[in-house]
Amino acid sequence: MPLYETVASKIVDLVEKGTFNPGERVPSIRRLSQQFKVSVNTVKTAYAFLEDRRVIQARPQSGYYVCPRLPEPPREPEITTPEFDPAIINSSDLVLRIMGDVMAPDLVQFGAAIPDPSLVPTRKLNRMLSSAVRRFPQESTAYAMPPGNIRLRTQIAKQMMKAGCTLHPDEIIITNGASEAVFLALRAICKPGDTLVIGAPLYFTFLQVIRDLGLKVLEIPMSPTHGINLEALESALDQHRVQACLIIPNFNNPLGFCMDDDRKKRLLGLMKRHDIPVIEDDINGDLSFSDTRPSVIKSWDNDGDVILCSSFSKTLAPGYRVGWIAPGRYFDSIRHQKLIINIATPTPTQLAVAEFLVSGGYEHHLRSIRKIYGKRIVQMADGVGRHFPSGTRVTRPEGGFALWVEMPENVDSITLYSLALKKGITVAPGKIFSTTDHFNHCIRLNAAFWSDKTRWAVKTLGKIACRLSNTR
Ligand SMILES: Cc1ncc(COP(=O)(O)O)c(C=O)c1O
């Protein structure tokens, strides 16, 4: 083997072992020639060889960097593929099992879209929690009756200005996470037997909530880059009576896309023409990898037809259970529902989150976690590109931390889930994101974590997927 190839293969080895990650700089030509005791020309030739193979890339005046090996994005769905008939959702023990796995500390947690605990500002939140309960001793132990703590609602209203949305604090109700917000919205709009239009695939917990409320779903295909297919949606609405629409337009779970303003406005216009209220889940809106905070559909709604739901579960602490809802014209009925279901959201965590938003450096915190999650998404997508069977595709999320992986069609994600669990790894199999079988060969991975262990886990999943793709 020529000397330059030996040098190149050593670099490949270092990249594969994770010594140099995608986007990281490799040693300069001069430094490597000193370290490997070879000539500068040999390193130059080795680097040119690695550039040709897209292992590294030169950045002018900066050096050489490891290229991410990102597979193609998932295929655009065919509009003819979806079942344009409202479907009843089956009960899924699998969903309950997967949610149970979230509590198992010894498992690699790719199955649930939870933040990396090391990126939760625990110490600061603890400080804010104890200072808030000391400052407001009586308030902190009393019910924060709906709509909830006014200081928190004021801060949320200020935050939402970044998304182009002008909300008065009195238009907001604090909830137990975004889950309760969406549940309350569905309860306020729909009654058993009604049909809800959704983009497929959909965050699996919502499918179970929809099922428990006795609702049917009309699944509309979503583009992994642009979001819900508006033409398919229009044609479905022409054929079926629909009572509500549930949509996650910003850094969608599971597909990661962010719908642009034009599509958001067109979606709202379509819904208004059919007189269908929109439930908008914006839980990942603050997690953009760029400096731009995307808008919410609610910002174009002048009639109270959009119910906006969110929480601090992805950005601050999922265990605090602090979420909120801006119910529009459903305010009274949602406040009433909240009261009869659980009276109020716990007060101390509302006080702590309010304090964090006032003086905890929330913006600074967001900037730092967004940067980290942006890098980890690329690292995980790169790992999938290296280890999964050829033909595997992954999404290109612009925010959040969910990565959707579309494997060759003969890889059954439920089998992969079971085999991965034996190795101590959880994944969310595509099947549970839909009432159809369209996503049986897909999985959603949580890219919030990246370490030697998760690198090993991606490789292990890839090996299992390769075995499954060859065995049928
Ligand atoms: C899109 C989406 N909505 C809602 C939730 C639930 O949020 P919370 O923990 O605030 O109830 C999740 C959690 O993963 C989610 O991904």
The ligand as an SDF file (V2000), in Angstrom:
LIG
                    3D

 16 16  0  0  0  0  0  0  0  0999 V2000
  -44.6650   16.7870   19.8600 C   0  0  0  0  0  0  0  0  0  0  0  0
  -44.8310   16.5210   21.3240 C   0  0  0  0  0  0  0  0  0  0  0  0
  -45.8820   17.0180   21.9700 N   0  0  0  0  0  0  0  0  0  0  0  0
  -46.0710   16.7830   23.2790 C   0  0  0  0  0  0  0  0  0  0  0  0
  -45.1820   16.0390   24.0090 C   0  0  0  0  0  0  0  0  0  0  0  0
  -45.4180   15.8100   25.4660 C   0  0  0  0  0  0  0  0  0  0  0  0
  -44.9380   16.8980   26.1650 O   0  0  0  0  0  0  0  0  0  0  0  0
  -45.0550   17.1000   27.7250 P   0  0  0  0  0  0  0  0  0  0  0  0
  -43.9730   16.2860   28.3640 O   0  0  0  0  0  0  0  0  0  0  0  0
  -44.8560   18.5600   27.9230 O   0  0  0  0  0  0  0  0  0  0  0  0
  -46.4000   16.6570   28.1310 O   0  0  0  0  0  0  0  0  0  0  0  0
  -44.0540   15.5040   23.3870 C   0  0  0  0  0  0  0  0  0  0  0  0
  -43.0880   14.7010   24.1320 C   0  0  0  0  0  0  0  0  0  0  0  0
  -42.2650   14.0120   23.6100 O   0  0  0  0  0  0  0  0  0  0  0  0
  -43.8820   15.7630   22.0060 C   0  0  0  0  0  0  0  0  0  0  0  0
  -42.8150   15.2890   21.3440 O   0  0  0  0  0  0  0  0  0  0  0  0
  1  2  1  0
  2  3  1  0
  2 15  2  0
  3  4  2  0
  4  5  1  0
  5  6  1  0
  5 12  2  0
  6  7  1  0
  7  8  1  0
  8  9  2  0
  8 10  1  0
  8 11  1  0
 12 13  1  0
 12 15  1  0
 13 14  2  0
 15 16  1  0
M  END
$$$$
